Amino acid sequence: MSKTQYHIYVIELRKKVFTENAKFRAANPQFNGVLECLYVGMTSKTPKERFLQHKTGYRNAKGYKLSSNIVEKYGSYLRPSLYNHIKPLATRAEALKMEKALALQLRKKRYAVWFN
């Protein structure tokens, strides 16, 4: 049985992402410019390791890019206060479900949010 644990994390993005990225803007019609722009993700690494992968344009051994273009270009820093309450998850499926749930919850609070 796998001992892999999955972590949910949140990265604050520079607000320029909202004006410069049409897909991001279209995904966040509720955004009023008051709160921050965020990226919600899940990883089997630590959130800090994953953030560094995003910022450096990380590619795996097969050459596939594993970093988000949005985070690579606009990512500022991790926002632990928005995800520390979420315990590590046992399966990738659980983590993907939690990633989406957190992203939609943050959108309801009027953050602008990107997730996969």
Residue pairs with C-beta under 8 A, 6 or more apart in sequence:
4 44
5 44
5 88
5 89
5 90
6 42
6 43
6 44
6 88
6 89
6 90
6 91
6 92
6 94
6 95
7 42
7 43
7 44
7 45
7 46
7 47
7 50
7 83
7 86
7 88
7 89
7 95
8 40
8 41
8 42
8 83
8 86
8 89
8 95
8 98
8 99
8 102
9 40
9 41
9 42
9 43
9 47
9 50
9 51
9 78
9 83
10 38
10 39
10 40
10 41
10 78
10 79
10 80
10 82
10 83
10 102
10 106
11 38
11 39
11 41
11 51
11 54
11 71
11 75
11 76
11 77
11 78
11 79
12 36
12 37
12 38
12 75
12 76
12 77
12 78
12 79
13 36
13 37
13 38
13 39
13 70
13 71
13 74
13 75
13 76
13 114
14 37
14 74
14 75
14 76
15 33
15 36
15 37
16 74
17 24
17 37
17 70
17 73
17 74
17 112
17 114
18 24
18 25
18 28
18 31
18 33
18 37
18 112
19 25
21 70
21 74
24 37
24 70
24 112
24 114
25 31
27 113
27 114
28 37
28 107
28 112
28 113
30 107
30 108
30 110
31 37
31 110
31 111
31 112
32 110
34 110
35 109
35 110
35 111
35 112
36 79
36 111
36 112
37 74
37 111
37 112
37 113
37 114
38 79
38 82
38 106
38 111
38 112
38 113
38 114
39 68
39 70
39 71
39 75
39 113
39 114
39 115
40 83
40 99
40 102
40 103
40 106
40 113
40 114
40 115
41 50
41 68
41 71
41 99
41 115
41 116
42 89
42 92
42 95
42 96
42 98
42 99
43 49
43 50
45 53
47 78
47 80
47 83
48 78
51 71
51 75
51 77
51 78
52 58
53 66
53 67
54 67
54 68
54 71
54 72
54 75
55 67
55 71
55 72
55 75
56 67
56 72
57 65
57 67
57 72
58 65
58 66
58 67
59 65
59 66
60 66
68 114
68 116
70 114
82 102
82 106
83 102
86 98
86 102
89 95
89 98
99 115
99 116
100 115
103 113
103 114
103 115
104 113
106 113
107 113
